[in-house]
């Protein structure tokens, strides 16, 4: 064990010595490794961070939720546009009918959306989201409040002029966000409403499924007084019951129930759409895989170039240390010892190049985080992957020079200059 530690320490010292003695030559030779690590780790860091952000956004929508609406979310579906236009919008009455007939579902909510403005004491915020919903929405979305309370069941049922406000909107209108609950605000031109509560600050969203920082949540009846619900893209949100029914089973039941509610004969096409978040999340997998493959391809080319550069350094190193190699073998050093020393030295050189690449990636993550608004970082797994790539690349690049050194005749090597 002690012998192997000495070999590792000795190889590390020789790698540092090589770098110090020939800084420019070593750096240029390691540049391919640096570029390769920079390419693959930057791609993996951005994609993994993006994937995490997307999953976090999607997790804001209750898993197993199916949306009943007018428009198909699958753009690949071959369906004439004019048929979508002719489809009727879903209604609250249809939600009530569906709710009575469904077996596999437990939670329902009507949902419609438009953009509008809000005003308080002369301060005005435009272009915010109006979410008109029914009871059950807060369960499907797991809504909590930072200040104040949620809208209550009786307020949903009666369509009371009461709302929940996004954190960014409240921060703009009030000096202190905690003072917002209980205040009367004006929606649109003349509709007054009382703030029940303020949602927690969420921050930027990669897919912007629900912009809760810049929204007003209200009973759909209140929204209907500002804009006809049929013009606000209404949909029905349905979640599977506690039996953990698979989404496909829920969608099958929903299809049958909706066809029954709309009295569609067996030969007629559906005039409604059924979409779910799980299917959307699955469509992202090929995109992410493709981006990863692109990063690996670019990195692979760079690493191959870097391998040749490191191999060149090691061949030069073997030539410069020929007499030292002969002396070591003359005093009893085994072939495996010489082989291991040069392989470790090659690996350490690649790790140096990789660390430079990682530093560049770290700088890039800070720039990207500031530019796109969601955190991008290098996870421990990605860091360990980078080190592993460097070690493997170093071993592959140094194997031939190391074998050459290990096979040297000690007498011939000592006499060489």
N, C-alpha and C positions, 0 to 999 in steps of 0.2 A: 504493500500500500504506500509506504513511504517513498519507494522508488518511483512509483507512478506519479505521486505528487511532485517529486523533484523534476520529472520529465515535463509535466504540465507547466510548472513555474518556469523552467528553463525555456520552453517553447514560447511562452508568453513574453519573456524578456527578449528573446531573439526577434520576435515580431515587432516589439516596440523599438528595438535597436535598428531594425531594417527601416521602419517608418521614420525614425529620427535621422538616420544617415542619408536617406534618399527620399526626402519628403515629396518633392514634385513627381519623381518617377513612380513612387508608390501610390500617390494619390491618383495620378492619371490611370494607372493600371487598375486601381480599385473603383474608378469612376463608373464602370459598367455595373458593379455590384451596388453602388450607391443609387444609380438610376433605377435598377431593377427593384430594389427594396422600396425605393420611393414610390414607384408605380404601383406595385401590388399592395403595399400597406396603405397608401393613400386611398386607393380604390376600395379596399376592404373596410377601412375606417369610415369613409363617407357612406358606403352602402350599408354597413352594419348599423351605423347611427341613424341613417334614414329609415332602415327597416324597423328599428326600435321605435322611432318617432311615429311611423305609420301605424304600428301595432298598438302603441299607446293611444293614438287618435281613435283607432277602430275600437279599442276597448271601452271608449266612452259611450259606444252604442252597445247595448246589452247583447251578449252573444246569443245566437239563436233567434234573432229578431228578423221577421219578414215584413217587407214593405209592399202594400197593395196600392197601386197607382195607375196612372194613365200611360206613362211613357216607359219604354224598355230601357234599362241601364246598359244592356249588352248591345254595343254599337255594331257588333258583327252579325246581329240577327238580320236576315234578309226579309224585311217587312216594309212595304211601301209607306212613305212618310204620310201620305194623305189618309191612310187608315188610322195612324196614330191620332191625327187631328180630329177625326170623326169619333174617336172613342169618348164616351162620357166620363166626366170626372167622378171620383168616388165621393160619397156623401156620408154625413154622420148617421143618417138613417140606415145606410148600408152597413156601417160598422156595427150598429145595434143588432141588425139582422144576422150578421156574421157571428157576432158574439154569442147569440142564442144557440146557434147550430154547431159551433165548433166544439170538438172534444179535446183536441190536443193542445189547446192554447189557454193561457191563464191571464195574460196582461194585454190590454189594448190601449191605444191612444190615437186620437185623430190629430193630424199635423198639417199645418199649412204655413207658408213663408212668403214674405215680401220684404222690401226695403222701405225705410222711412226715416223720420227725424224725431228728435226729442228736445224739449226746451224746458229750462228751469231758471227763473229769476233773470231772464235776459241772456243766459248762456244757451248756446244752440249746438247740437251735434247732429250732423246729417249722415245719410248713407249707412245706417245701422240695420241689423237684421231684426225684423219682427217675426217671432215664432208664435203662431196661434195654435194652442194645443188643448187637449182635453185631459181629464183625470187619467192617471196612469203614466203620463209622460215622465214624471219625476222618478218613477220606479224603473222605467226602461232605461233612463239615462243616469240613474243613481245621482240625482241632483242634490247637492248640499248647498248650504248658504254660509258665506263668510260673516255676514251680518244680517240680522232680521230673521225671517222665516220663509218657508215655502208657501205657495198658494194652496189653500185648503180645498177639500172636496166640495163643500157647499159653495165655495166661490167659483169653482169650475162649473158646477151645475147651473148656477144662476147667471154666469157670465159677468160677474162683478168687475167693475173698473179697477182692477188691481193687477200689478205686474211684478216680475222679478227682473232685475237689471244686471247687465254684465259689469264686471269690475272696471274695465277701461272707460265705459260710459260714465259710471258713477264718479270715477276719479277726475273726469273732465268737468262734470257739472258741480261737484261739491268739493269744498276745501278738505273735508275729512270724509272718507268713504263710509265710515261707521255712522255718520249722521244721515245717510240717505234714507234708511227705512222710515216710513211714515210721512215722507215728503210727497206733495202733490206735483206732478209733472204734466206737461202737455205733449201728447202724441200727435204727430202730423200737424194739421192746421188748428184743430180746436178740441180734440178729444182729451179730457182730463183723466188721470189715473193715479192711484196711490202706490207707492213702492212698498212691497211686502218685505223683500229681502234683496241682498246683493250677492251674486255668485262669487266663488273664490277666483282669484286670478289664475288663469290657465297658461297664458303665454302663447307664442306663435304655434301654428299647426301646419304640418307638412302637407296634409291633404285637405285641410280646412273643411272637415265634415260638419263640424258645428263650431261656429265662431262665438263661443260663449263670452268672451271678453267684450265683444262689441254687439250685444244683442239685447232685445227686450222680449221676455217670455210672458205671454198673456193668455187668458182663456180665448178660444177660437171665436166665441161670440163677440168678444171685444174687437178682435181683428176684423170681423165681418162688418162692423160699423164703420171701419176705415176703408176697407176694400172688400168687394164681394169674394167670398171664399173660393168660388170656382175659378177666379183669376189669380189665386195664390198657390197654385200647384198642390192641391190637397192630396194627402195620402193617409193610409191607415197602417199603423205599426202594430204588429202582432208578435208576441213572444210565446214560445213553447211552454207548456206547463211543467210542474215539478217532477214529472216522470222522465225528464230529460229526453224528450222525443227528438229524434234527429230532424234537422231542418228539411231534408227532402220529404219526409213523411208529413211534416206540417204543411209544406207547400202543396203536396198532393191533396191533402184535405181542404186547404184553402181554395184550391182551384175548383174542386167539386162544389164547395159551398158558394163561392162567388158566381159560378155558372148557374147555380140554382137560384140565388138571390136575383140575378139579372135575367133569369128565365131564358137562357141560351139553349137552343135546340142542339141535339148531338152533332149535327153537321156544321154548325157555325163555329168560327174561330173565337178565341177569347178576346174580349174587348177591354181587357185589363192586363196589368203586368204584375208579376210576383218577383221581387228581388230580395237578396239577403247579403249581409256583410261578409259572411263566410265565403261565399262564392267570389266576391270582389277581392278578398284577401288572397284567395288561391290564384287569381289572375296576376297578382304581383310576383309570384314565385318565378315564372319564366323570365320576367323582365330582370329581376335581381340576379338570376343565374346567368343570363346573357351578359350583364354588366361585369359580373365576377369573372366570367370566361375571357372577356375582352381585356380585363386588367391582368389576368394570368398570362395571356398571350403576349402582351406588350412586355410584361416583366420577364417572361421566359426568354425573349430575344435579348433583352438587356443583360440578364444573368449569364447567358451563353457567352456574350461578348466579354462580360466581366470575368468569366471563368478562364478565358484565354489570357486575359491580362494578368490574373493571379498566377496562372501556370507559367507565364513568362517570367514573373518575379521569382518564382520558386526555382526555375531552371538556372537563372542568373545566380541565385543564392547558393544553389548546389555547386555551381562552378566556382564561386568565390570561396566556399568553405571546403573545398575538396581535401586540402591538407588536414583540416580539423577533423573531417569525417574519417580520414585514414588513421589519424592519431587515436581517435575514440575507439575504432575497431581494433587497433593494435593493442590497446590496454584492456580489451575484453568486452567492449560494447556489442550487443547482439544486433542482428539485422532488424528485429522487431522494434528495438529501442530507437534506432536511427529512423526507421520508417515512421514510428509514432511521433517522434519529434518534429519531423517535417510536415506531417499531416496536421498536427496541432498548430504549428506555426502558420500553415496555410489557412486553417480555420479561423485563427485569431485575426489574421489580416482581413479576411472576409467580414468578420464581426465588426472590425473597425469601419470598413466601408458601409456596412449595414447600419451602424450607429449614426453615421453621418446622414444616411438616408432617413433614419427615424427622426433625427433632429429637424430635418427639412419637412417631414410629414407633420411633426408637432407644430411647426410654424404655420403650415398650410391649414391645419385644423382650426387654429385661432382665427385665421383670415376667413375661412369658410363659415365658421360659427357666427362671426359678425355680419357676414354678407347675406346668409340665407335664413338666419333667425332661429335655428334650432341647434342644440349642442352637438358637436362632432368631436369625438375623442378616440384615443387608441386604447382598446381594452387589453387586459392582461393576456387573453388568449391570442390576440393579434400580435402583441409584443413577443410572446413566446414563439409564435409561428415565424416571425421575422428572424429571431435568433436561430431557430432550427434551419431555416432556409440558408442562412449564412454558413452555418456549420456544414451542412450537406454540400453546399456549393464549394466551400473550402476544401473538403475532403476529395471531391471529384476533381477539382482543379489541381490539387497537390499530389494526387495518387501516382502519376507517372514520374514526376521529379523525385518523389520520396522513394519509389522503387529503384530508380536509377542510383540514388545515394546509398540505399541499403545494399545494393549489389556490388558496390565498388570494392576493388581489391585494395586492402590496406597499404601494401607496399607501394603500389603504383600511385595511390592517392597521396601518400606522404611525400613522394618525390615530386609531385606536380606543384606548380607555382600559380 
